[in-house]
Every structure is written in C-alpha cells, then in structure tokens.
Amino acid sequence: MRNAGLDLEVIVDRLYAPLYRFALSLTKSEVEAADLTQQTFLILAQRSHQIKDVSKVKCWLFTTLRREFLRVVRTHAIHPTLEFQPDIHDAPALSEDALRALDAKTVLGALREVEPTYRTAIELYYLSELSYKEIAETLEIPIGTVMSRLSRGKEQLRAILAGAISESSNKIIPMSRDEEAAN
Amino acid sequence: MKKQQIEMTNERAKLLLSAYRHNGADAQDPFFREALEQAARDPELASWFANQRGFDAMISEKLQSVQPPATLKSAILSGIQGSPSRHPFPLGQLLGLAAVLVLGGILLFVTRPKNEGLPLAQYQSAVFAVLSEGTALQLDLVTSDLSRAQQYLSRKAAPRAPEIPASLRQLPTVGCRAIGWNGKMMSLTCFSLPGGELLHLFVIDAKSLGEIAPPGDIQEINGWHVKFRRQNDMLLMLVSKAPLSELSGYI
C-alpha cells in the first residue's frame, strides 16, 4: 500500500517553490500561501499511497492546492467553458526594455488583474510551467478551452502591463532578487 | 471515422502557440507541429511567435524571482520527514483547523484536577476531544513511515506500544503526535486504511489511569469503533470510523 516510488523529500524540494508562487497568486497573502502550500504537502503525505502514477504528482499537487483554496474560500464562481475558436491577437506591443524594467511585484499584480476566467490558466502556465495537457487536467477543462484561456489571458496581461508601464514608467525602480525576497 | 482536418491559418496557429512553453519543453509535442511549421513559413507569424516567446520568457523570469519564505521548505519537511518541529503545521485560518481541538485541549488541561488515578472514562473523553476537530488532524509529525513515527514518540518520551500489532505494521502511517494531558503523556499514531479511513492508535501508561478494566470487545461510541488492548503496562486504544467489516482484520 505504500507508494515506494514516491520520494516526498525530492518532491518537496522540486515543487514547493512553484506551488508557493501559485498559492501566492491565488491567496494574495504570503502567510496564507505558505499555509496552503504546507496543507497541500500534508494531504500528499496522507494520501501518497493513493497515487498510482508518480509522473502525475506535479499535476496532482497543483490540482489539490487549487481545490483546497477553493474549498477554503468557498468560491463557487462559474467559469464558463469557452469555444475552441480563433481569437483576435492584437494585444498592445510592449518593448523588451519596458518589460525588463518591471519588477516581480508589478507582474504579479498585473496577473491578479486578469479576469478570473483566464487567470488561473495563465498562472499555471507561468508559475508552474505545466503543459497545456496538464493545465487541462488540473482545471478539468477541455484542451481547446485551455488554448482560449491562455490566448485571451495573455492578451489581458499584456494590456494591463502596458497600462502600468505607461502610467508609472518613470517610477519603476528594478529591485534586486534579495530585495524582492525581503518584501 | 476520418478525422476532420482544420485548416492551419495564422489565427489558429497563434491560438495553439499561445500554449507553447517558451523553454522549449513542447518542442517534441506533435500537437504543435503544424503550427510551428506554419510559423517557419510565414514571416508575420514568425515575428509574432518570437515576440510571444520573449514576452513569456520575461514574465516567467519575473515571477520565478518571487521567493518562498526561507522557513517554508524546512517547515514542510519537518512535517513529512520527521525533523521534530515545535510548531506543527500552522493550518488554522485556512482549514478552520484545530479550533475545537485547541479549545477542547485547553479546557481539558485547565479544568481537570491532577489526579493519580484518572479513570478510563476521562481518558476516553480526552481521546474523543483530540478526534473531535472533524476536518483534519493536527499532527506533530507527518510521515508514512511507522519507524519514524515511533522514533519521534520515543524522543518526545511519549508512551508507545511495546509491539505494534502485525496487522497495523502493514499499513502506511499518516503521522503521530505526543499529547500532554493532565500531567501525563499519551501518544497518537494514525494509520491509513485501504478504504481511505484512518485508524488511530492512542497509547497511555495504564498505571496512570489507576485500576481499570477496559472492555475487551469492540465498542461503538458516537459513531467511532473503539477497541482496547493491554500490552504490558501500556493501554492501547484503537479508534476508527471505518466499517467493522474493514476493521476486523486490523483491530
């Protein structure tokens, strides 16, 4: 019954940081994100014997974290399933220099402003680097819907960042990694 | 049935390539092949794709720079691996965890007078107070390894079963906890049953309960199945909500 193929220490080492980032994007609170990340690993430890396919652990963890978040905040918003159809791809152009000047907080803040329908898909895309198949599995939506959400979500993110750059480009001071971590 | 071919327009290629990871992790995925070929043929699409990958790389880089709290990894590992932590999982707010447990524990601790001959009924109440939280158990150590759980309890000078029944040794553990109660120590070790329910093993020094005569058969108390066992000086109390049909092989 034990899952001998599941090395929890290795899994924690590999995935706690991306899970925390995903939790942070969901909860907007560092304390709650840390708690949610711990709770997710606690559930993994409790149910490790139920995991049949070790290769699915990453996807399982992100799915579990998201479910725990939804359970806790009792969010039952309906995320409409989108049609798999071509979209308009005329997002505003952003220069590489302008993007480079942005700090992590600004990007994370912009990510949070993306409509909830699209946000989770692009959070998983950027923060967990899940594949489109894994995102579909995690969110329990069709692959076509993942495509639509990623496409539209990225457009929104570009637009939000473009707005942030134009509004406060003179105020943005890039922070070092240590400063970001300290904040 | 023949699969319907969808024409690969630039718009459709953009839609598909929106899911293409900038680090090349999808390079071998045939799902993207046609769209990538289209990008190789069409300069406008190629330019869009290069811009998109640059954007994705930059956003990923920014977001990856967000660092978890320095203590998070050790806090997780202390639960999973067995490094004892004075502060077990701080799950309170998110889980609605432990409010009942903590309150119950405090009340038990504060209101019970110290007594050399604590009766079995009080001990039983304390056990159910620990289990009454309902949502998730608070454990000092989360581990699927019984020997680690035993080592932890030993370090904490918590009572342990002289010999874990062979049927239980086959089960993965969930974790354990050393519990102070009325100046005494008791221990809890949780096992995961195949059906998904938990089986809790509480152990206390029987002498601390005075002269007791625990029932020998399986009891049903408040929806819990309870079975007492004596092993030398230790009193083992096995508690589970699993159906008797599943428990019979274990308790």
Contacts between the chains, C-beta under 8 A, distances in Angstrom:
chain1	res1	chain2	res2	distance
A	1	B	170	7.3
A	1	B	171	6.7
A	1	B	172	5.6
A	1	B	192	7.7
A	1	B	194	6.3
A	2	B	144	6.1
A	2	B	172	4.9
A	8	B	80	4.8
A	8	B	81	7.2
A	8	B	144	7.8
A	9	B	77	6.5
A	9	B	80	7.2
A	9	B	81	5.9
A	12	B	73	6.6
A	12	B	76	5.2
A	12	B	77	5.8
A	12	B	80	6.5
A	13	B	73	7.3
A	16	B	68	6.5
A	16	B	72	6.4
A	16	B	73	5.4
A	16	B	76	5.8
A	17	B	67	7.5
A	17	B	68	5.3
A	20	B	68	4.0
A	20	B	69	7.9
A	20	B	72	6.2
A	21	B	63	6.3
A	21	B	64	7.6
A	21	B	66	5.4
A	21	B	68	7.6
A	24	B	66	6.7
A	30	B	69	6.7
A	32	B	93	6.9
A	32	B	94	6.0
A	34	B	68	7.2
A	34	B	69	5.6
A	34	B	72	5.2
A	34	B	75	7.6
A	34	B	90	8.0
A	35	B	89	7.9
A	35	B	90	5.9
A	35	B	91	5.7
A	35	B	92	7.8
A	35	B	93	6.8
A	35	B	94	4.8
A	35	B	95	7.9
A	36	B	94	5.8
A	37	B	68	7.4
A	37	B	72	6.5
A	37	B	76	7.1
A	38	B	72	7.5
A	38	B	75	6.2
A	38	B	76	5.5
A	38	B	79	7.0
A	38	B	89	5.3
A	38	B	90	7.4
A	38	B	91	6.8
A	39	B	89	7.1
A	39	B	91	5.5
A	39	B	94	6.3
A	39	B	95	6.3
A	41	B	76	4.9
A	41	B	79	7.3
A	41	B	80	6.2
A	42	B	79	6.4
A	42	B	89	5.9
A	42	B	91	7.5
A	42	B	136	7.6
A	42	B	142	5.7
A	45	B	79	7.2
A	45	B	80	5.1
A	45	B	142	4.5
A	45	B	143	7.1
A	45	B	144	6.4
A	45	B	174	7.1
A	45	B	175	7.2
A	46	B	142	7.3
A	46	B	174	4.9
A	46	B	175	7.9
A	46	B	192	6.7
A	47	B	192	7.8
A	48	B	144	5.8
A	48	B	172	7.3
A	49	B	144	7.2
A	49	B	172	5.0
A	49	B	192	6.3
A	50	B	196	7.6
A	68	B	94	7.4
A	72	B	94	4.9
A	72	B	95	6.9
A	72	B	96	7.9
A	86	B	9	6.9
A	86	B	11	3.8
A	86	B	12	5.3
A	86	B	14	7.8
A	86	B	15	5.7
A	87	B	11	7.2
A	87	B	14	7.7
A	87	B	15	5.9
A	89	B	11	6.9
A	89	B	14	4.7
A	89	B	15	8.0
A	89	B	48	7.0
A	93	B	51	7.8
A	94	B	55	6.8
A	96	B	54	6.2
A	96	B	58	7.2
A	99	B	55	6.9
A	99	B	58	4.6
A	99	B	59	7.8
A	100	B	58	6.6
A	102	B	62	6.3
A	103	B	62	7.2
A	104	B	62	4.8
A	104	B	63	6.4
A	104	B	65	4.8
A	104	B	66	5.2
A	107	B	59	6.0
A	107	B	62	4.2
A	107	B	63	6.0
A	108	B	62	7.9
A	108	B	63	6.5
A	108	B	66	6.6
A	111	B	63	7.5
A	125	B	19	7.4
A	125	B	21	7.6
A	126	B	56	7.4
A	126	B	59	5.5
A	126	B	60	5.3
A	126	B	63	5.3
A	127	B	63	5.7
A	129	B	21	6.2
A	129	B	23	7.1
A	129	B	25	7.1
A	129	B	60	7.3
A	131	B	19	7.9
A	131	B	21	6.9
A	131	B	25	6.8
A	131	B	26	6.4
A	131	B	29	7.6
A	132	B	19	3.9
A	132	B	26	7.8
A	132	B	31	7.6
A	135	B	19	7.9
A	146	B	19	6.3
A	147	B	15	5.2
A	147	B	16	6.2
A	147	B	18	6.2
A	147	B	19	5.5
A	148	B	15	7.2
A	150	B	18	4.5
A	150	B	19	5.1
A	151	B	14	7.1
A	151	B	15	5.3
A	151	B	18	4.0
A	154	B	18	6.0
A	154	B	52	7.6
A	154	B	55	7.5
A	154	B	56	7.8
A	157	B	59	7.2
A	158	B	55	6.9
A	177	B	65	5.5
A	177	B	67	7.3
A	180	B	65	5.8
A	180	B	66	6.7
A	180	B	67	7.0
A	181	B	67	3.9
